[in-house]
Amino acid sequence: MPLQSRHLLGLEGVSAEEITLILETAASFKEILRRPIPKVPTLRHQTIVNLFFEPSTRTRISFELAEKRLSADSISFATATSSVTKGETLKDTVRNIEAMKIDMVVVRHQASGVPVFLTQCIDAAIINAGDGMHEHPTQGLLDMMTMREKFGRLKGLKVAIVGDIAHSRVAGSNMHGLKTMGAEVMVCGPKTLIPRNIQELGVEVSCSVDDAIAWADVLNVLRIQLERQQAGLFPSVREYHAEFGINKARLQRAKKEITIMHPGPINRGIELESDLADADCSLILEQVTNGVAVRMAVLYLLSGNEEGMAEG
Ligand code: CP
């Protein structure tokens, strides 16, 4: 196996060499995706199940597209139309699916730790497509691919992650991946949304978005999870927008070029001014494009296929 683990559960513990291999493999797959027929037979002997227990647009569709582009047989599972609604347990669900002879499971779940739990239930390779507040490793990888394309490097790049750091699996994967690759990372948000002792991960902390803008090359802006307001973690959406919302006026005051990223879905006009999401400095749709190539790379590298990327 080219990667140390046969699963992708998170970016914590994944080495710089492995991340580089995934990003370089994804860059090659991006070339294949530009061809008139963007399809290779690489995974034609593999059966992959996409288990999404939580809503998703980008991650689910890009995994499904990646599987189709690699000629895998793939099936997508939606909780609402499954026997989970009749009370079937997660363990029984995956053991029954595995009994149909599958090779890989892509899983998104609202509970942190579900992908690790699945590795203890079945033999298939498990890919984490976002678990609770823990990690979203393929998002971290596609974010790094997008930054690397724009800047030609990750080492020394200054990335400020702005928003709800405490509840964000995207922040988790970005922090682990970027630090491993030698980037400098700052987290910025209301104190109530920043975990205590986060400095132990080697990241800078700021509660001033203007300071973060002055420091950073890239702002990775997170979706503010509106349910956190009900939990009393910030006073109101209006106040969050006033203190932490990224807008053109703030960027103009900083008098510098800055790159805007966001994992989606965007709350337009709350964490990010709507015009800015579509501005030239925004890489948001490039992130989505890179999501397909990154997921092809992860599926290929975990498949154990020893042939070339374009071979069956
Ligand atoms: N970025 C992301 O995970 O988006 P989805 O929830 O739409 O998959």
Residues whose N, C-alpha, C, O or C-beta is under 5 A from the ligand:
A	BS01	CP	P55 S56 T57 R58 T59 R60 P263 G264 P265
